[in-house]
Structures are given as structure tokens and as C-alpha cells.
Amino acid sequence: MIDQIVQHMKRSIPFFITISCILLVGCFETTQEVTINKNGTGMFSNTTDLSNLIGLLKQMGGDEAGKLQNTDTTISLTGVADSIAGLTTEQKRIVNKGTMKLKLNMEDEKLVVKLDFPFEKLSDVELLKDLANVVRIGSEKITWW
């Protein structure tokens, strides 16, 4: 029994070291932009540059990291809001209109994630700011900004 626990702990050490490095290094830069049109509609954008993680990934992942293919894709967030606990109906409405753009280029060591949320009125911007807190605090597995 004790041998099994020791074996499990030995296998878990690399995982904890990796997580600690990521958390302590602060490997990302985030930019938030709000574009407001004359009619009160607009776009709330959150861009996170995770490029510093690529070098770490290459070191830790070895040959497997080299197999990652370059990606430039846009994903609709329609339906995602239902899986995030603690959102109001209005926040779900806004999230369901959002998109996520993912750009990964292993040669240039670039990884950028951009979330865009169109809004219909200025009060929606406050909902988006509140949404950021709900996502950060309410769910450890989902981190958008």
C-alpha cells in the first residue's frame, strides 16, 4: 500500500513542477479593448498572448511538442455559456454571441487567444466585466481573462 502511494507521488512530481513553473513565471500578457460605435453597439475584445509558454512547452514536451501543427481558427462560443456556472441570463446571451480566435505558430513560438463579444448597448460592457469575475472566481477550469 505504501509502495503504491510512493509510486503515485513520484509520477505526480513532474506535473506539480510544471504547474508551479507556469504559475510562478507569469507567462502571458492580456489586453482588453472596448470599441463603441455611434449607435451604442460595439465589441469587447480580450487578447491573451501565451507565446512565452511555447518555449516551456518545447522544453517539457520534447518531440511531442514539435508535432503540434500550426493553427489559425475561429470558434463560435454558441452554447458554451450553459457550461459556465453562475452566469445570469443576460451574460449567457452575450457569451453565446462571442467567438474565440486561436493562433498557434510553433516555428515563430506564437500562441495568441482572442475572445470577441459583440454588444448591443453600453450596459452590456458592465455585464462583460462582471462576467470576467464570475469566470475567474467561479470556475477554476475556465480562464478567459
N, C-alpha and C positions, 0 to 999 in steps of 0.2 A: 504494500500500500504506500509506504513512504517512498519507495523507489519510483513509483508511478508519479507521485507529486513532484519529486525532484526532476524527473524527466520532462514533465509538463512545464515546470518553471524554466528549465534550460531552453526549451523550444520557444518560450514566450519572451525571453530576454531580447532577441533582435527586434521583435515587434515593439517593445516598450522603448528601446533605444531610438528606433526610427521615429516614433510618435513624439518622443521628447525633443529630438532634434528639430522636427518640423515646428513644434510649438514654441521652442525657445529661439529659433532663428528669426522668426517673423518674416517669412519668405514671400510676402505678397504686398502689392500696392493696390489700393482701391480708390476709384474716382467716381463720384456721383454727380450727375448733371440733370438739371431740370430745364426743359425747353418749353416756353409758354407762347402759344400763338395768340394773335389779336383777339380771337373769339373765345379765349379762356381754355381751350383744349391744349394738349401738349404731350410731352414724352418725358418720363422719368427713366434715366439710364444709370446703371451701375456697372462699371467695368472693373474687373479684378485681374491684375497681371500676376500670374503664378509662374512666370518664366524661371525664377530662381529655383523652383522645385525640380526643373528638368535636370539640372546638373546633379542634384541629390538623387533623383530617380535613376540616372545613368550609373552613378556610383553604387547604389544599393541594389539595383535591378540587374546589373551586368548585361549579359546578352539578351535577356528578355526585354529590357528597356529599349534596346536597339531595334526590336521587332515592331514597336509601335509605329503605326502608319500616320503620316501627316493627315490632319483633319481640318476641314473648314465647313461647318454645318450650322444650320439654324433649326432649333427645336421649338415647336409650339408648346406652351405651358397649359393648354386647354386640358382641364381635368385634374391637373396637379394639385390645385387648391384643396380638393376634397381629402387629400392625404396629409394636409398640414393641420394639426390640432390647434384650436384656439383662434381661428380666423372668423371674423364677422362675415355676414352675407355680402356686405359691400367690398371687403377685402378680397373675398373669393372671386367676386365679379371682376375686380381689377387684375388679379393674378391670372385668371383664365384667359385674359386678353394678351398676356405677356408672351415674350419669346426669349429664348436663350441662344446666344451665338457662341460657338466654341471654335477656337482656332488653335491648332497644335501643329508646330513645325519642329521636329526633332533636330534637324540639321542646324537651324538657327537658334535652337533652345528657346522657343517661344511657346507659351501657353497662356491664352487670354480668354476669359469668360465674360461675356457682356449680357446683361439682362435688361430688356427694354419693356416698359409698361406704359402704354398709351393711357391718357386720362381725359375725361370729358369736361371736368371742371376743377378749379383750383383746390377745392376742398378734398379732392381725391389725393392730392400730394400729401396732405396730413395723414390720410389713411395709409399711404405707402410708407411714410416714416414710422408710423405705429407698427406696420407690418414688419419692418426691419427688426424691431424689438421683439415681436412675437416669435419670429423665425429664429433669432439669436438665442432668446431665453427659453422659448417653449419647446424647441426641438434640437437636440444635440446632433442628430444625423443630417439635418439640412442647414447649411450655412450659405447664404446668398451674399450677404454683405455685412 
